[in-house]
Amino acid sequence: MIGIDTNVLVRYIMQDDSKQSSKATKLMESLTVEARGFVSLVSVVELVWVLGGSYDLTRRQVGQVLDVLLRTKEIVVDRADQVLKALRVFNQGSADFADCLIHSIASSAGCDRTMTFDAGAVKSAGMTLIS
C-alpha cells in the first residue's frame, strides 16, 4: 500500500495541470486491489476544502467525489466508516464537512456529545453548544 497526498488526488480529479495530472493519473490508475493507495483523514479534509474553496465545486459535486473515493476498491480511506457517516450528514444539510467528520469521529470514540462554540455546527452537524 502507498500513501496518496491531497495534491495527487486534486490533480487526478481536476486534470488541471497537464504535467502533474498525467503523473497523478498514471499513479492512480496503476493501483490495484493487491497494491492499494491509502488516503488519510487529513487528505480527505484537505480535498474537500480545496475542491470547494479553490475549484468552486458544489457541495453535491464534492459529495460525489467522496462517494467515489470511498467506493473505489483500489483505495483505502482512513476511518472510512466515520468518513461515510460524515458524508451522509454533509449531503443532507448545510454543515461543513470537517464539522461532520469531527462529530462522527467523536461519536465513534464513545463521546456522548461534541462540544462547540459554533452555532452552525450545532444546527447542522449535531454538536452541542457550550453555554
Secondary structure in CASP SS format (residue, H / E / C, confidence):
PFRMAT SS
TARGET T0000
AUTHOR 0000-0000-0000
METHOD secondary structure of the structure
MODEL  1
M C 1.00
I E 1.00
G E 1.00
I C 1.00
D C 1.00
T H 1.00
N H 1.00
V H 1.00
L H 1.00
V H 1.00
R H 1.00
Y H 1.00
I H 1.00
M H 1.00
Q C 1.00
D C 1.00
D C 1.00
S H 1.00
K H 1.00
Q H 1.00
S H 1.00
S H 1.00
K H 1.00
A H 1.00
T H 1.00
K H 1.00
L H 1.00
M H 1.00
E H 1.00
S H 1.00
L C 1.00
T C 1.00
V C 1.00
E C 1.00
A C 1.00
R C 1.00
G E 1.00
F E 1.00
V E 1.00
S C 1.00
L H 1.00
V H 1.00
S H 1.00
V H 1.00
V H 1.00
E H 1.00
L H 1.00
V H 1.00
W H 1.00
V H 1.00
L H 1.00
G H 1.00
G H 1.00
S C 1.00
Y C 1.00
D C 1.00
L C 1.00
T C 1.00
R H 1.00
R H 1.00
Q H 1.00
V H 1.00
G H 1.00
Q H 1.00
V H 1.00
L H 1.00
D H 1.00
V H 1.00
L H 1.00
L H 1.00
R H 1.00
T C 1.00
K C 1.00
E C 1.00
I E 1.00
V E 1.00
V E 1.00
D C 1.00
R C 1.00
A H 1.00
D H 1.00
Q H 1.00
V H 1.00
L H 1.00
K H 1.00
A H 1.00
L H 1.00
R H 1.00
V H 1.00
F H 1.00
N H 1.00
Q H 1.00
G C 1.00
S C 1.00
A C 1.00
D C 1.00
F H 1.00
A H 1.00
D H 1.00
C H 1.00
L H 1.00
I H 1.00
H H 1.00
S H 1.00
I H 1.00
A H 1.00
S H 1.00
S H 1.00
A C 1.00
G C 1.00
C C 1.00
D C 1.00
R C 1.00
T C 1.00
M E 1.00
T E 1.00
F C 1.00
D C 1.00
A H 1.00
G H 1.00
A H 1.00
V H 1.00
K H 1.00
S H 1.00
A H 1.00
G C 1.00
M C 1.00
T E 1.00
L E 1.00
I C 1.00
S C 1.00
END
